[in-house]
């Protein structure tokens, strides 16, 4: 090694120590630098580095490639496309991406819990099935009964792009991505020029409060070509549209209770320490504050007139969620290859409150339909506090030119994560409520809770208290290589070996657990190999075909005890509600074939894929119908068949039309036997995924002077699963139907103009949910006999204006 190379190695190790990693780079740099910078490539391989005019560059394979040349089913939207469709949140991404679903869970907590699934792969608890990434950091968390145990999602403002990767991504993205991954990619610092991006919006919702946002982002060189930055700050207020009524008189006492605020900021500094070495430290901050839940009460509302009310909750079901993500990325260019280090520390805190009055009265008192006299100030509540801390270090070595005949990447991954959750249900009048039920049945009252449960309220106030700690320690190595067998024909093979250690510590107390306090500790270790193999063929510059087989494995988990109120459910299904239980890993094999084509001289772009997913030992989250608690169990096997098709065309000058269709047939393929020769769930029972989802869009642009006027429409539709409910299953609530079909239409008209100083201005007027569509979503009631029904729906028709500036 030359003296200059040795000095570079020393400098790299010093810098790498700042990120917690140092490798003998000289062992890698010496031979690498001796190779030719541009290895021989075929003419076909060189040609495929350029896609069509609408292609964007993605990093779904951890290397930069144009979207139409990536052998995966991907939906990617850059910043301009996100703005065109008015995308502001993960819910908007899901709504406009067939095959991905996002929504509120169906448990009784009204605020904060969410579920996300790609191609029907979802279980709602334990390790998530969909990976959520901010740049190269996975931020998903274990999910469970606590309303605070739910993923964080960055709101969408200053993003370079969003990538949705369909299918298991076990090789490159790990165990949290068995169904796919959603990646939020941030802009890089500016080294050579100044850029500004700003967006302002104001909107009014029918029978609701106004919404507004303001954000500004920009980047500039500090030392041209050497040191630059990118920063942003953004805030948004979404006004509420649900009113609170008095429990007894049903008079309005508070308006628009379900508003929410979000503030997000990011700063990244880029330093090109040398021609070959770049360091990019960054920090991302987000704080979300939800005033109250977004479920309305069916009995006192009229959705057809956008009149949404709630009388059951006297206290706000609020939620606070904030996180910090500092990260350091280091890149060393070794000529024909690069060494990349990503180091991050994700820290997050959430606080949630739920009003448990109707729940307690229904379960313990058998009361439903009306509040009894004497309970005017009855406000039992559950307060949940969660903290999440995760240190992540990833190191990967990869060749620089994706057009090389032999293209490869190797890497190592480490993550240590700790999630602490405190779940405390306070109900000082629990005995009074129980005795209401005794009175209604003509039975004598109980003198104390000890007479029923063997213990009193924990610390004099808690009917249930859980302190759970989830510790995950994950180490993995992975490799993936692509080799061009013949001109245009490539084979890809890869694998990831993961050692995952999991420890669950729990403290439970209170009468619902029949204990003054007990502790549980469960440990599990899994060692898994997740392979992938694929073929791709670039027939010509317009036609690309691929086929993949990939495996994903989700690590072990634990289902915490659910309490004595679930005794009837436990007897029907066959479990002890007072005991925590281990949950085994589940696995997925996905088989997919697809094509990406440009037809008729590029006027038509087609992206299609067909797949089969075989899912073993499915970790399933159950919403127990009697006690309304959540339980995680391995419930047999499942199979998912489907296809995705997206077509974009420009039939005439200025007109762009698009359509995307997804079909999912997701069902369990094994029956689960229960106690006493019963069947808990039949084979063929569908998973919670809409069979059909459709997204249609169109935009017409008309030039005017130095700018253009435009009009745009976006329409989405999801179908209903029409399979009848299995009314003999102890898991089925007979009065809760399967989710309904949904549709929504959004319109936008505006103009884009260039002004002096290279400024590009976009001003538009939009109408969201034009038809005031109001499907009954996440329908819930407390018990099988309860008539207190609540549900969510779409935000009512909203009209607004958006102003965007780019420089």
FIMIFI-89068 format. One line per field, with one value per residue (C-alpha): residue in one letter; x negated, y, z. Coordinates in Angstrom, 3 decimals. Example, Ala and Ser with C-alpha at 12.3 -4.5 7.8 and 13.67 -1.06 7.14 Angstrom:
% FIMIFI-89068
rest	(a|s) .
X	(-12.300|-13.670) .
Y	(-4.500|-1.060) .
Z	(7.800|7.140) .
END
This chain:
% FIMIFI-89068
rest	(x|x|x|x|x|x|x|x|x|x|x|x|x|x|x|x|x|x|x|x|x|x|x|x|x|x|x|x|x|x|x|x|x|x|x|x|x|x|x|x|x|x|x|x|x|x|x|x|x|x|x|x|x|x|x|x|x|x|x|x|x|x|x|x|x|x|x|x|x|x|x|x|x|x|x|x|x|x|x|x|x|x|x|x|x|x|x|x|x|x|x|x|x|x|x|x|x|x|x|x|x|x|x|x|x|x|x|x|x|x|x|x|x|x|x|x|x|x|x|x|x|x|x|x|x|x|x|x|x|x|x|x|x|x|x|x|x|x|x|x|x|x|x|x|x|x|x|x|x|x|x|x|x|x|x|x|x|x|x|x|x|x|x|x|x|x|x|x|x|x|x|x|x|x|x|x|x|x|x|x|x|x|x|x|x|x|x|x|x|x|x|x|x|x|x|x|x|x|x|x|x|x|x|x|x|x|x|x|x|x|x|x|x|x|x|x|x|x|x|x|x|x|x|x|x|x|x|x|x|x|x|x|x|x|x|x|x|x|x|x|x|x|x|x|x|x|x|x|x|x|x|x|x|x|x|x|x|x|x|x|x|x|x|x|x|x|x|x|x|x|x|x|x|x|x|x|x|x|x|x|x|x|x|x|x|x|x|x|x|x|x|x|x|x|x|x|x|x|x|x|x|x|x|x|x|x|x|x|x|x|x|x|x|x|x|x|x|x|x|x|x|x|x|x|x|x|x|x|x|x|x|x|x|x|x|x|x|x|x|x|x|x|x|x|x|x|x|x|x|x|x|x|x|x|x|x|x|x|x|x|x|x|x|x|x|x|x|x|x|x|x|x|x|x|x|x|x|x|x|x|x|x|x|x|x|x|x|x|x|x|x|x|x|x|x|x|x|x|x|x|x|x|x|x|x|x|x|x|x|x|x|x|x|x|x|x|x|x|x|x|x|x|x|x|x|x|x|x|x|x|x|x|x|x|x|x|x|x|x|x|x|x|x|x|x|x|x|x|x|x|x|x|x|x|x|x|x|x|x|x|x|x|x|x|x|x|x|x|x|x|x|x|x|x|x|x|x|x|x|x|x|x|x|x|x|x|x|x|x|x|x|x|x|x|x|x|x|x|x|x|x|x|x|x|x|x|x|x|x|x|x|x|x|x|x|x|x|x|x|x|x|x|x|x|x|x|x|x|x|x|x|x|x|x|x|x|x|x|x|x|x|x|x|x|x|x|x|x|x|x|x|x|x|x|x|x|x|x|x|x|x|x|x|x|x|x|x|x|x|x|x|x|x|x|x|x|x|x|x|x|x|x|x|x|x|x|x|x|x|x|x|x|x|x|x|x|x|x|x|x|x|x|x|x|x|x|x|x|x|x|x|x|x|x|x|x|x|x|x|x|x|x|x|x|x|x|x|x|x|x|x|x|x|x|x|x|x|x|x|x|x|x|x|x|x|x|x|x|x|x|x|x|x|x|x|x|x|x|x|x|x|x|x|x|x|x|x|x|x|x|x|x|x|x|x|x|x|x|x|x|x|x|x|x|x|x|x|x|x|x|x|x|x|x|x|x|x|x|x|x|x|x|x|x|x|x|x|x|x|x|x|x|x|x|x|x|x|x|x|x|x|x|x|x|x|x|x|x|x|x|x|x|x|x|x|x|x|x|x|x|x|x|x|x|x|x|x|x|x|x|x|x|x|x|x|x|x|x|x|x|x|x|x|x|x|x|x|x|x|x|x|x|x|x|x|x|x|x|x|x|x|x|x|x|x|x|x|x|x|x|x|x|x|x|x|x|x|x|x|x|x|x|x|x|x|x|x) .
X	(0.000|-1.283|-1.949|1.053|3.249|2.014|2.858|6.325|6.834|5.819|8.131|11.004|10.555|10.486|13.693|15.323|14.672|16.989|19.784|18.846|17.220|13.700|12.630|9.236|10.073|6.609|7.262|10.131|8.762|5.470|6.727|9.804|7.846|5.629|8.592|9.845|12.362|14.709|14.916|15.952|19.695|21.950|23.510|26.926|25.940|24.685|27.871|30.124|28.775|31.086|34.837|37.675|38.229|40.538|38.223|36.953|33.884|34.550|32.359|34.637|31.651|29.423|27.875|29.053|31.082|33.818|37.207|37.973|34.790|35.305|36.488|38.998|42.586|42.093|44.216|42.092|43.132|40.751|41.417|43.210|45.523|46.257|47.277|49.388|51.473|51.632|49.931|49.354|49.193|48.703|52.492|52.405|49.550|51.588|54.791|53.053|51.023|53.070|51.963|51.084|53.622|53.379|55.975|56.999|57.153|60.529|59.758|61.575|58.804|59.820|56.557|53.197|53.229|52.736|52.164|50.259|50.064|48.682|50.343|52.437|49.464|50.465|51.162|51.338|49.150|45.636|42.890|44.434|44.755|44.001|40.664|40.786|37.549|36.342|33.432|31.512|32.862|35.703|38.027|40.873|41.673|43.258|47.018|49.479|52.496|51.282|52.494|49.029|47.468|47.831|45.418|44.170|44.567|42.842|45.219|44.527|42.953|39.333|38.749|36.757|39.130|41.202|40.619|43.108|41.468|43.989|43.120|40.654|37.417|35.700|32.295|31.565|33.996|34.442|37.145|39.417|40.100|41.660|44.537|42.627|41.195|42.042|38.998|38.993|35.895|34.612|32.861|29.081|27.119|26.341|22.657|22.746|25.978|28.788|32.222|35.427|38.677|41.653|45.275|48.289|51.837|55.180|58.383|61.903|63.757|67.544|68.957|65.396|62.511|60.011|56.711|53.461|49.763|46.547|43.111|39.805|36.750|33.498|29.910|26.739|22.984|20.980|17.687|18.456|17.865|16.726|19.271|23.020|26.301|29.998|32.562|36.326|39.023|42.708|45.931|49.467|52.834|55.637|58.897|61.397|64.895|66.419|68.401|68.738|72.201|73.247|73.758|77.223|78.788|77.035|76.455|73.318|70.596|67.455|66.857|64.339|62.627|60.430|57.911|54.210|50.921|47.597|44.224|41.235|37.699|34.579|31.009|28.252|24.642|22.493|18.696|16.554|13.438|11.605|12.338|13.233|14.646|17.970|19.524|23.203|24.513|28.236|31.025|34.763|37.349|41.115|43.812|47.443|50.272|53.763|56.467|58.985|59.967|61.530|64.354|67.934|70.965|73.473|76.569|76.110|74.585|75.835|72.960|75.071|75.166|71.560|72.872|70.447|70.904|69.700|71.394|69.689|66.357|66.255|62.464|60.365|58.678|55.500|52.145|48.674|45.949|42.475|39.206|35.616|33.444|29.770|27.748|24.312|23.672|20.105|19.182|15.751|15.256|12.722|12.763|14.755|16.541|17.812|17.871|20.922|21.557|24.945|25.161|28.317|30.018|33.807|35.557|39.300|41.896|45.671|48.472|52.067|55.322|58.558|61.973|63.119|66.563|68.713|66.280|66.387|70.166|70.745|68.295|68.699|72.195|73.988|75.098|75.629|77.565|77.737|75.749|77.342|78.107|75.289|72.528|72.530|68.904|67.731|64.434|62.334|59.373|56.342|53.081|50.315|46.725|44.193|40.522|38.586|34.823|32.935|29.262|28.646|25.350|25.092|21.988|22.061|19.565|20.839|19.627|20.167|21.384|24.732|24.074|21.191|21.704|21.116|22.972|22.838|23.373|22.343|23.247|23.510|26.351|26.720|29.615|30.260|33.778|35.606|39.311|40.815|44.571|46.646|50.332|52.469|56.248|57.711|61.280|61.950|65.657|65.157|66.996|69.990|70.195|69.991|72.809|74.965|74.690|75.515|78.606|79.808|79.574|81.359|78.222|76.821|74.028|70.408|68.810|65.359|63.299|61.380|64.544|64.520|60.864|58.933|57.409|58.327|57.417|53.655|52.349|55.994|56.830|55.698|57.930|55.086|51.471|48.838|45.220|43.761|40.223|39.295|35.562|34.397|30.807|30.358|27.198|27.209|24.915|26.169|24.993|26.626|25.096|26.332|24.530|25.293|25.344|26.119|26.606|29.561|30.226|29.243|29.459|29.682|28.950|28.733|29.291|29.344|28.403|29.931|29.472|32.292|32.448|35.613|36.339|39.736|40.054|43.496|45.021|48.776|51.043|54.654|57.890|58.324|55.090|56.130|52.821|51.201|48.247|46.370|43.443|42.815|39.626|39.579|36.620|36.344|33.559|34.031|31.426|32.785|31.533|33.640|32.592|33.599|33.124|34.281|33.978|34.359|34.242|33.823|35.251|34.636|34.657|38.453|39.166|37.940|39.039|38.258|39.102|38.185|38.495|37.773|38.185|38.978|38.925|40.429|38.791|40.359|42.709|44.754|48.455|48.913|51.587|54.997|56.707|59.583|62.271|61.133|61.942|64.880|62.806|60.002|62.341|63.715|60.314|58.186|55.745|55.099|55.853|53.661|50.452|48.120|47.131|44.359|45.203|43.100|41.552|43.564|42.188|43.164|42.137|43.079|43.016|43.381|43.095|43.430|42.659|42.004|42.750|42.896|45.216|46.198|43.075|43.198|46.785|47.882|45.979|46.944|45.832|47.347|46.667|48.325|47.474|48.160|47.313|47.156|47.298|46.481|47.402|49.053|48.612|52.189|53.525|57.024|59.542|61.340|65.097|66.242|63.580|62.397|58.719|56.075|54.261|51.331|51.199|49.748|52.879|51.949|51.007|52.203|51.870|52.104|52.488|52.749|51.512|50.686|51.012|50.199|50.663|49.732|50.397|50.251|52.891|52.674|50.415|50.890|53.073|51.730|53.907|53.039|54.642|53.419|55.262|54.449|56.161|55.540|56.965|55.716|57.028|56.052|55.376|55.548|58.314|57.535|59.089|60.407|61.416|64.202|64.012|64.738|63.157|61.720|61.280|62.120|59.824|60.638|61.358|60.067|57.362|58.178|57.408|59.726|59.856|59.751|58.204|58.145|56.505|57.332|55.782|55.714|54.039|54.441|51.880|52.360|49.397|49.888|46.969|43.998|46.168|49.097|52.576|53.597|56.464|56.103|58.379|57.492|60.010|59.563|61.727|61.491|63.940|65.646|64.920|68.307|67.541|70.164|69.075|68.456|71.001|69.914|66.383|65.641|63.491|66.400|68.611|71.830|72.970|69.678|69.644|66.536|65.114|67.237|66.281|64.847|64.320|62.982|62.527|60.103|59.853|57.224|56.846|54.035|51.152|47.371|45.258|41.631|40.670|37.456|34.509|35.258|38.297|41.066|44.451|47.424|50.780|53.789|57.284|58.338|61.390|60.817|63.580|65.703|68.688|68.562|68.035|68.535|67.938|68.302|64.742|63.338|66.810|66.659|68.783|67.726|69.352|71.421|74.586|73.520|75.432|72.851|71.394|68.521|66.739|64.314|64.711|63.127|62.641|65.701|65.424|62.507|61.793|58.470|55.640|51.983|49.008|45.647|42.350|39.263|35.957) .
Y	(0.000|3.481|6.087|8.049|4.936|4.257|7.829|7.413|4.210|5.934|8.876|6.520|4.554|7.735|8.905|5.494|5.355|8.332|6.129|3.136|1.053|0.585|-2.059|-2.871|-0.880|-1.233|-4.935|-3.922|-0.772|-2.203|-4.783|-2.763|0.249|-1.961|-3.030|-1.139|1.521|0.399|-3.365|-4.721|-4.593|-5.641|-3.091|-4.245|-3.736|-0.246|0.613|-0.438|2.240|4.749|4.353|6.326|10.067|9.478|7.053|7.991|6.574|4.280|2.397|-0.586|-2.899|-0.650|0.590|3.377|2.131|3.546|2.210|0.447|-1.651|-2.985|-6.639|-6.045|-4.873|-1.285|1.832|4.966|8.600|11.546|14.910|16.340|13.318|13.447|17.083|16.439|13.868|15.846|13.109|14.207|10.983|7.224|6.915|8.843|6.651|3.523|4.931|5.688|2.456|-0.663|-3.692|-1.732|-1.130|1.202|1.856|1.957|-1.320|-2.604|-2.675|-0.399|2.193|5.048|6.874|5.992|2.281|1.504|-1.474|-1.606|-4.487|-5.148|-7.836|-8.947|-9.875|-8.474|-9.724|-6.496|-7.610|-8.739|-7.890|-5.875|-7.500|-4.246|-2.512|1.250|3.041|6.614|6.522|3.410|3.176|0.767|2.461|-0.054|-1.330|-4.380|-4.024|-5.279|-4.584|-1.189|1.679|3.169|0.111|1.193|2.277|5.804|7.207|10.345|12.917|13.870|17.206|17.492|14.035|13.051|10.104|7.348|3.742|0.918|-2.487|-5.301|-8.807|-10.108|-8.145|-10.537|-10.507|-6.783|-5.430|-8.145|-9.785|-6.753|-6.767|-10.176|-8.556|-5.620|-2.267|1.437|3.702|7.465|8.850|12.315|14.810|14.955|18.071|20.634|20.931|23.124|25.101|26.633|25.013|26.035|24.159|25.678|24.652|26.339|25.044|26.036|23.991|23.837|20.595|20.488|20.722|20.764|22.988|24.479|22.808|24.488|23.871|25.769|24.425|25.517|23.510|24.403|23.511|25.328|24.850|26.162|25.423|24.800|21.213|20.274|21.155|21.579|21.240|20.529|21.590|21.768|22.692|22.049|22.219|21.106|21.339|18.998|20.342|18.030|17.212|15.182|16.892|15.742|15.397|15.118|11.468|12.059|15.070|14.493|18.248|19.460|20.426|20.525|20.971|19.426|17.379|15.164|17.714|16.992|18.858|17.762|19.508|18.005|19.229|17.788|18.943|17.164|18.253|16.785|16.861|15.576|15.005|13.862|12.902|9.426|9.914|11.581|11.961|12.947|13.444|14.222|14.544|14.123|15.249|14.834|15.570|14.568|15.589|14.088|15.852|13.003|9.847|9.874|7.419|8.582|7.064|5.588|6.181|9.963|10.690|11.204|10.499|11.382|14.982|14.919|15.135|13.107|12.996|11.127|11.003|7.981|9.642|12.399|12.748|13.249|10.118|11.992|10.811|12.356|10.857|12.310|10.887|11.855|10.151|11.202|9.312|9.311|7.969|7.457|6.506|5.531|5.258|2.500|2.836|-0.095|-0.520|1.492|0.930|2.420|2.744|3.741|4.454|5.682|5.941|6.125|7.313|7.747|8.364|8.028|8.771|7.663|8.020|6.095|6.655|3.261|4.214|2.426|-0.503|-1.041|-0.642|-3.075|-5.771|-5.672|-4.230|-5.595|-2.028|-0.885|1.751|4.352|5.550|4.842|7.583|8.005|7.645|11.255|11.808|8.252|8.501|5.343|5.539|3.709|5.611|4.067|5.322|3.790|4.454|3.000|3.124|1.451|1.576|0.431|-0.141|-1.384|-1.795|-2.808|-3.197|-3.033|-2.541|0.921|0.224|-1.561|-2.148|-4.503|-8.067|-9.174|-6.917|-7.596|-6.348|-7.790|-6.377|-6.764|-5.497|-5.020|-3.586|-3.408|-2.284|-1.799|-1.008|-0.255|0.002|0.910|0.147|1.253|1.004|3.072|2.280|3.279|2.419|-1.047|-2.698|-0.366|-1.302|-5.025|-4.692|-2.963|-6.170|-8.216|-6.104|-6.488|-10.289|-10.256|-11.365|-10.006|-7.432|-8.255|-6.717|-6.345|-7.073|-9.627|-11.693|-11.863|-11.723|-12.444|-8.976|-5.282|-2.469|-2.256|0.789|1.644|2.663|0.239|-2.572|-3.599|-2.523|-3.941|-2.957|-4.803|-4.596|-5.991|-6.364|-7.350|-8.023|-8.798|-9.633|-10.432|-10.835|-10.786|-10.971|-10.633|-10.939|-10.581|-12.092|-11.480|-14.970|-13.839|-10.414|-8.999|-12.200|-12.022|-14.318|-12.990|-14.965|-13.789|-14.669|-13.292|-15.129|-13.639|-14.404|-12.753|-12.779|-11.644|-11.110|-10.239|-8.965|-8.261|-7.116|-7.467|-6.502|-5.753|-7.674|-8.406|-10.424|-11.799|-10.770|-8.075|-8.310|-10.996|-10.992|-12.977|-13.394|-15.217|-15.555|-16.792|-17.076|-17.713|-18.403|-18.042|-18.013|-16.139|-16.844|-15.221|-16.246|-14.465|-14.147|-10.981|-10.371|-7.041|-8.047|-4.558|-0.987|-1.098|-4.527|-5.959|-9.253|-10.833|-13.702|-14.075|-16.551|-15.121|-16.123|-13.966|-14.972|-13.033|-13.581|-14.968|-13.020|-13.090|-12.664|-11.006|-12.225|-10.696|-11.009|-12.774|-11.034|-13.197|-16.449|-17.262|-16.555|-18.673|-21.608|-21.386|-21.136|-23.104|-20.790|-19.497|-15.738|-15.193|-16.548|-14.942|-17.288|-17.532|-17.194|-19.067|-17.435|-17.530|-17.648|-16.680|-17.924|-15.591|-16.516|-13.609|-12.907|-9.526|-7.239|-3.554|-2.408|0.726|0.346|2.395|4.492|5.106|6.407|3.483|2.257|-1.062|-2.539|-5.930|-8.731|-11.946|-13.750|-16.553|-16.275|-19.332|-18.371|-20.884|-20.701|-17.312|-15.051|-13.819|-11.021|-11.814|-9.325|-11.544|-10.924|-11.294|-9.517|-7.274|-7.848|-8.716|-12.044|-13.168|-16.830|-19.011|-19.927|-22.305|-21.607|-19.213|-18.664|-15.440|-15.280|-12.087|-9.675|-5.986|-4.037|-0.377|1.382|4.946|6.468|9.757|9.392|13.023|15.958|17.274|14.394|11.727|8.827|6.188|3.090|0.631|-2.529|-5.028|-8.346|-10.279|-13.679|-14.144|-17.027|-19.440|-22.928|-24.914|-25.331|-24.708|-27.213|-25.958|-27.625|-30.220|-31.043|-27.444|-25.535|-22.143|-21.152|-23.004|-23.444|-20.864|-18.017|-14.845|-12.594|-8.942|-7.707|-6.203|-8.517|-5.666|-2.228|0.252|3.638|5.819|9.174|11.686|15.032|17.488|20.243|23.265|25.573|29.266|31.587|30.473|28.170|25.817|25.295|21.840|19.805|16.507|13.757|10.818|8.060|5.068|2.008|-1.081|-3.979|-5.944|-9.570|-11.253|-14.536|-15.103|-14.884|-18.165|-17.665|-20.885|-19.608|-18.291|-15.615|-14.061|-11.241|-11.961|-8.319|-6.917|-7.403|-7.614|-4.228|-2.490|-1.427|2.099|4.775|8.301|11.015|13.949|16.855|19.566|22.458|24.956|26.507|26.097|29.080|30.107|33.479|35.439|33.882|30.269|30.120|27.650|28.380|26.022|27.358|25.048|24.576|21.109|19.199|15.964|13.383|15.157|12.857|12.908|9.162|7.833|4.067|2.536|1.538|-0.237|-0.819|-1.643|-2.295|-3.319|-6.752|-9.106|-7.595|-3.952|-1.483|1.277|1.140|3.340|3.550|5.573|6.936|9.238|12.910|14.765|16.854|19.233|22.248|24.032|25.859|24.881|27.092|25.522|27.221|25.533|27.184) .
Z	(0.000|-0.841|1.851|0.602|0.838|4.361|5.415|3.929|5.936|9.169|8.462|7.693|10.896|12.960|11.326|11.566|15.283|15.646|14.287|16.394|13.652|12.299|9.770|8.301|5.220|3.847|3.263|1.019|-0.532|-1.756|-4.218|-5.058|-6.167|-8.263|-10.369|-13.370|-12.344|-15.119|-15.461|-18.872|-19.408|-22.240|-24.536|-23.349|-19.698|-20.388|-22.249|-19.385|-17.079|-18.708|-18.467|-19.880|-19.444|-16.459|-14.651|-11.226|-9.534|-6.566|-4.091|-3.447|-4.045|-1.875|-5.128|-7.415|-10.372|-12.531|-11.507|-14.788|-14.502|-10.977|-10.902|-8.118|-7.782|-6.604|-6.445|-6.130|-6.058|-6.070|-4.465|-7.499|-7.783|-4.048|-4.392|-7.491|-5.615|-2.371|-0.353|3.242|5.285|5.201|4.933|1.650|0.373|1.118|-0.365|-3.668|-3.821|-4.662|-2.684|0.460|3.240|6.192|8.837|12.443|14.340|15.486|19.209|21.613|21.833|19.599|19.051|17.658|16.898|13.242|10.987|7.718|5.278|1.818|-0.319|2.647|4.853|8.232|11.711|13.722|16.617|17.508|15.024|12.166|8.760|6.928|7.361|7.837|6.951|7.193|4.760|5.875|9.436|10.297|12.818|13.158|16.639|18.179|18.377|20.968|23.151|24.333|22.133|22.363|20.744|17.143|14.422|13.961|10.448|9.177|7.772|4.188|3.419|2.268|0.831|-2.213|-2.731|-1.144|-2.169|-1.542|-2.006|-2.430|-1.289|1.335|1.567|3.949|2.226|2.160|4.779|7.411|9.527|9.874|6.122|5.464|3.585|2.122|3.103|2.899|2.616|3.158|1.421|2.376|0.071|0.224|1.243|-1.461|-2.344|-5.470|-5.695|-3.683|-3.618|-1.851|-1.444|0.339|0.683|2.257|2.416|3.877|3.755|5.122|5.957|5.826|9.370|10.656|11.705|9.228|8.369|7.411|6.981|6.320|5.630|4.156|3.167|1.535|0.953|-0.003|-0.085|2.860|1.138|-2.508|-3.517|-0.008|2.663|2.275|4.136|3.758|6.326|6.694|9.172|8.709|10.695|9.965|11.704|10.648|12.003|13.666|12.426|15.308|18.095|21.704|23.237|26.852|27.814|29.221|27.500|24.133|23.888|22.119|24.607|22.414|18.677|16.301|18.993|16.795|15.504|15.371|15.048|13.607|13.658|11.842|11.277|9.705|9.253|7.339|6.902|4.158|4.277|1.431|3.493|0.375|-3.195|-1.937|1.554|2.511|5.953|6.325|9.853|10.133|12.656|12.129|14.681|14.648|17.208|16.682|18.985|18.501|20.494|20.485|18.648|15.181|15.858|15.897|17.610|15.187|17.337|17.577|14.139|10.594|8.179|5.138|6.419|7.667|11.228|13.361|17.132|20.190|23.584|25.174|25.986|28.585|28.499|25.346|24.006|23.283|21.997|21.985|19.823|19.353|18.091|17.352|14.776|14.717|12.115|10.521|7.036|5.831|2.269|1.001|-2.756|-3.432|-7.190|-8.473|-5.138|-2.175|1.572|3.305|7.032|8.483|12.208|13.950|17.317|17.230|20.384|20.728|23.416|23.181|25.627|25.090|27.031|26.550|28.151|29.483|30.865|28.293|28.171|31.938|32.170|29.305|30.397|34.185|34.584|31.537|30.755|27.184|25.300|28.052|31.036|34.398|36.941|39.434|36.832|35.585|36.611|35.967|34.057|34.271|31.931|30.631|30.367|28.311|28.141|25.799|25.155|22.236|21.862|19.051|18.091|14.522|12.745|9.185|7.083|3.440|0.619|-2.941|-6.460|-7.884|-11.399|-11.559|-15.286|-14.513|-15.639|-12.048|-9.617|-5.876|-2.337|1.034|4.419|8.154|10.332|14.069|16.040|19.758|20.598|23.885|24.115|27.514|27.867|30.907|30.528|33.482|33.725|36.552|37.669|41.319|40.991|39.547|42.453|41.983|38.307|39.054|41.590|38.972|36.988|40.078|40.688|37.093|37.482|40.844|42.699|45.959|45.781|46.466|49.524|48.000|44.912|46.982|47.132|43.320|42.286|45.466|45.558|45.622|43.242|42.849|44.733|45.425|41.857|39.129|37.968|35.671|35.467|33.122|32.745|29.780|28.433|25.023|24.334|20.871|19.892|16.211|14.282|10.579|7.601|4.046|0.465|-2.925|-6.361|-9.922|-12.874|-16.545|-18.052|-21.577|-23.062|-21.110|-19.103|-15.429|-12.461|-8.896|-5.755|-2.192|1.408|4.908|8.100|11.228|14.908|16.846|20.631|22.345|26.037|27.473|31.037|32.462|35.710|36.039|38.926|39.722|40.205|36.504|36.781|40.208|41.742|43.844|41.494|39.596|37.187|34.009|32.033|28.716|26.351|22.805|20.237|16.535|13.860|10.368|6.812|4.264|0.668|-2.578|-6.197|-9.335|-13.095|-15.157|-18.878|-20.655|-24.018|-25.459|-24.232|-23.823|-22.352|-19.059|-17.452|-14.100|-11.753|-8.074|-5.233|-1.779|1.828|4.826|8.492|11.386|14.762|17.942|20.146|23.312|23.945|27.364|29.777|29.049|32.437|34.138|32.057|29.139|30.943|28.653|25.535|26.971|27.578|24.030|22.354|24.778|26.584|30.098|30.159|33.233|31.668|29.125|26.311|23.752|20.065|17.509|14.418|11.217|7.673|4.157|0.727|-2.114|-5.801|-8.224|-11.934|-13.586|-16.471|-17.074|-20.606|-22.701|-25.685|-28.740|-28.745|-25.003|-24.988|-22.813|-19.773|-18.218|-14.895|-14.027|-11.578|-10.441|-7.212|-4.769|-1.065|1.212|4.891|7.633|11.366|10.972|13.992|14.259|16.420|17.665|18.961|21.485|20.959|24.585|26.661|23.783|24.554|21.976|21.878|19.725|18.678|15.916|13.957|11.171|7.572|4.898|1.184|-0.816|-4.593|-6.565|-9.181|-9.575|-12.827|-13.413|-16.760|-17.641|-21.037|-22.917|-25.637|-26.766|-26.086|-22.549|-21.285|-18.933|-17.778|-15.214|-13.741|-11.139|-10.128|-7.407|-6.742|-3.511|-2.605|0.953|3.060|5.803|4.469|7.700|10.247|13.915|16.336|19.678|22.928|23.023|19.298|18.253|15.379|16.222|12.599|9.407|6.462|3.787|6.212|4.491|5.862|6.422|2.910|0.315|-2.734|-5.267|-5.065|-7.935|-8.402|-11.422|-12.193|-14.977|-15.559|-18.413|-18.916|-21.204|-21.914|-21.127|-21.808|-19.721|-17.624|-17.773|-16.409|-15.263|-13.931|-12.096|-10.741|-8.456|-7.746|-5.439|-4.836|-2.624|-2.745|0.020|0.810|0.351|2.094|4.835|8.449|10.229|13.004|14.731|15.346|18.856|17.175|15.259|16.475|14.534|14.342|13.001|9.213|7.084|6.034|3.373|-0.122|-0.278|-2.897|-2.901|-5.535|-5.259|-7.728|-8.188|-10.664|-10.797|-12.626|-12.693|-13.684|-13.823|-12.384|-12.241|-10.460|-11.467|-9.209|-10.068|-8.545|-8.325|-7.115|-7.009|-5.623|-4.530|-3.353|-1.442|-1.018|-3.596|-3.132|0.683|0.771|4.324|4.600|8.064|8.962|12.042|13.474|17.185|20.244|23.738|24.067|21.965|23.506|23.529|21.351|21.781|18.256|17.109|13.764|11.704|8.201|5.633|6.346|4.934|1.783|2.154|-0.061|0.018|-1.730|-2.002|-2.848|-3.666|-4.467|-5.863|-6.586) .
END
